[in-house]
Structures are given as C-alpha cells and as structure tokens.
Amino acid sequence: MSYDAQKVTYQEVTIFDQPALFTEYRVDRATVPEGVYRYELRHGDEDWGEPVELARSIFANYYGTVLTREPFQLPIDGWIPMENDSLSFLDGECRTLAEFQQKYPASEKRVIDFFVADDTALHDLCYSQTEEQDKVAGCIGHLRGDFGSGKQFFTTWWPHQNDMLNTPEFKADIDRTVNWLREQPDSPLRDFDTMKRCCTYYQRSCAIKDAILPSCAFLVESKQYVYMLRCTPTKGDYNFYMYCYQRDTFEKYRAQLKAKARSLAKKRAEPER
C-alpha cells in the first residue's frame, strides 16, 4: 500500500549529505509534487536494520522511502550503493512535506533517467509516425546511428515537423543526453557489445514485438525532453534510433495511451450481454 506524500509524518534525515525526509511507509509517486524527488531504500538480506541501496523503486527487502529536494543521478542500472553512514537521522523540525519544502529550496540540478520501456504501448514511438501523430506526441526528430566496426559512433539527424522544434535548448539537451549514455559502462549506447549484452539482459521486459530485426526499447528522460531509444544489436545494420519528444506533450499523449489501454481492458473483461 502506498500513501499520499502530503499526509505522511516524516523524520528529517540526511542521505549522502543531502537533506531529506524519511518514512517507513511507501509513498505514492503520483502524489509527490514537482521539485521533490522520491526514492526507496533496500536493506540487506542479513541485516534488516541498515539500508544498502537507493533506487527509484524497491520490490524486495524494502527499508523505507526518502524525499529530497535535489535529485540523485542514478546510473544505468538504477541504484546507488549505500554505506553505514550514508543515511543519518536528525532532530530536525521538518515533520511534514510542506515544512520541508519551505525550509529547503528547490534544486536546479538536472539529471538524466534511464528506464526499460516495458509499456508496449510506447513502442510505436520508437518509429516514425505521421505528421499529425508527431504533433500530438511532440516529436522533434530522430537520431539514427550505428557503431561501425563495434566501438565507433556514427549518427544522422532526421528532422520532424519541418525541424521547427529543434531549438538551441533541445540541441544542448540531446548532446548532454547522448554523451551521458555513451559514458555509462552499462549503457546500450556505449558500444556494440554493451548494447548486445543490455538487450539480452532486458529482452523479456522490452523486446519490440514484430520488429524486423530483434530490437529492444528504452526510455530516457531529462527535465524537458523524452527520448525513445530503439536498439538493434545486429552488425551490418543501423544499431539505434533515438526518437526525441517534448516532455510535457509526450506525457499528455502517454496518459491518453494509458487511458485507452484501460478502456480496452475493461471492455474485454465485461461479459457479453
């Protein structure tokens, strides 16, 4: 069971020397306001009294939830190991989220989040759509690339909507995002062999059904943009397509897709009359 972030009573803590709120309850991510970041902690298999890992979500060995004003840059695998002194409990005044927000200002730090695209409804957004669909989803354009002999990196930019959304802000963001993905040891854009290992590891969760060549889908988020990454670890072909979207427009379209999927599921579940 998850609780409303605004209705929980917290303990003030520091985590990795950053101010935070802690609760033993799970907090519903949908209730966390903008400018506040939610993470879950995992305890070890033997010692339940100490957290050993911070991640977006914890399924086994759940220890607690922390809310921060500054986001953590998580690596590709989505978790950060913790030491004995990573989490410290304080005698702070903040017991509610409202008090915490008032005491600590929002952070300007920007991070990049990497996800396995396990929602198959999003897989079509790893491919070119009609111009009308591009407008609805906020598609800016796509990057096509390959690794050459294995560790090279060649790309071509393909504009959508007459390149009208390809602003200086977007160019800076995609450069930063691609460079980050290339630097991460376990990233599918590291090189050909790493992409192949990544797709093999995650294929049960994000394999693209009916793809001409075996491919996997990943989702990368920055503060203002979303990148749908289609990875095809086949030599002699293009290895990746990165479709770029305005985040606000993309999220609205994503919500529409989820609502449509729920409606279809409900209709299938209803008995015929």
Secondary structure as UniProt FT lines:
FT   STRAND          2..3
FT   HELIX           5..7
FT   STRAND          11..15
FT   TURN            16..17
FT   STRAND          18..23
FT   STRAND          26..27
FT   HELIX           29..31
FT   TURN            34..35
FT   STRAND          37..43
FT   TURN            48..49
FT   STRAND          51..55
FT   STRAND          62..68
FT   TURN            76..77
FT   STRAND          79..81
FT   TURN            84..85
FT   STRAND          87..89
FT   HELIX           97..103
FT   STRAND          113..116
FT   HELIX           120..126
FT   HELIX           131..137
FT   STRAND          139..146
FT   TURN            148..151
FT   STRAND          154..159
FT   HELIX           161..163
FT   TURN            164..165
FT   HELIX           168..183
FT   TURN            185..186
FT   TURN            188..189
FT   HELIX           192..206
FT   TURN            209..210
FT   STRAND          216..221
FT   STRAND          225..231
FT   TURN            235..236
FT   STRAND          240..246
FT   HELIX           247..269
//
